[in-house]
C-alpha cells in the first residue's frame, strides 16, 4: 500500500539554488507534498500574506501556519489557485474559507467555489506591492501567473529548468509559448522564481532560470512543435483531481 506523502515545510535558505537574496521584509515558505509545491508569500512590514496552490493533504500543516500568522498579526489577502490541477486535489476552497479570504482563479476555471475570477491581466492593490495576475493559458486554458513583490509563481506554466506539459485537457502549445513571452516581459532578473512542481522544491532567481531553462530561450518554430508533440504518462490522480477540482 502506498503511504500518503509527508508534508514538508521548507524555508528560503533550504531551497534556493543560487546566491539570490530576498529584499528586506519579504519571506517565502514552501509547503511541499510529494512534488506539489504550495507557497506562502509574506511581507512582514505590512503584515500581508498570500497563499498560492495549496494541496489537499496539507491541511494539518496549514492549520498550524494559520495559527502562527494570526499570532503575528499577519493578514492573508487571498488564496490563489493558478489553474485547474489534473495531478492533485486542491485545498484552495478549504483554505480560503478557513482564512476568510477570496479564492482567486481564472474566469474559465470550472470550479463553482471561486470568489474572484480574472479574465485579463490585472493588478490588485496591497500595501506591500501590487499583486499582479497575468493570464497565461497553455498548460491549461485557465492558467494564471501571480507576481507579487520579488516573487514569480510559475505554477505549471514554467517549472524549474523546464516548462509544463500541454498534452492534458485544455493544453495548447501555441498559447503556452505566447504566455512564456508575456512572463518574460514582466520578469526582472533579480526576481525569485517559484515553480508549481519539483521533487526537490528548488527555487532560483529569474536570471538563473534564463540560464538553465532552455524552454525560455528557444524560438517559436522549435519550442511549439516539440511541446505539441510531447505525450507524457497520465497523472496518478487524474480522475480524483478532475472530479474534485471541478466542483
C-alpha positions, 0 to 999 in steps of 0.5 A: 500500500502506498503511504500518503506523502509527508508534508514538508515545510521548507524555508528560503535558505533550504531551497534556493539554488543560487546566491539570490537574496530576498529584499528586506521584509519579504519571506517565502515558505514552501509547503511541499507534498510529494512534488506539489509545491504550495507557497506562502508569500509574506511581507512582514512590514505590512503584515500581508500574506498570500497563499498560492496552490495549496494541496489537499493533504496539507491541511494539518500543516496549514492549520498550524501556519494559520495559527502562527500568522494570526499570532503575528498579526499577519493578514492573508489577502487571498488564496490563489489557485493558478489553474485547474490541477489534473495531478492533485486535489486542491485545498484552495476552497478549504483554505480560503474559507478557513482564512476568510479570504477570496479564492482567486482563479481564472474566469474559465476555471470550472470550479463553482467555489471561486470568489474572484475570477480574472479574465485579463491581466490585472493588478490588485492593490496591497500595501506591500506591492501590487499583486499582479495576475497575468493570464497565461493559458497553455498548460491549461486554458485557465492558467494564471501567473501571480507576481507579487513583490520579488516573487514569480509563481510559475505554477505549471506554466514554467517549472524549474529548468523546464516548462509544463506539459500541454498534452492534458485537457485544455493544453495548447502549445501555441498559447503556452509559448505566447504566455512564456513571452508575456512572463518574460516581459514582466520578469526582472532578473533579480526576481525569485522564481517559484515553480508549481512542481519539483521533487526537490522544491528548488527555487532560483532567481529569474536570471538563473532560470534564463540560464538553465531553462532552455524552454525560455530561450528557444524560438517559436518554430522549435519550442511549439512543435516539440511541446505539441508533440510531447505525450507524457504518462497520465497523472496518478490522480487524474480522475480524483483531481478532475472530479474534485477540482471541478466542483 
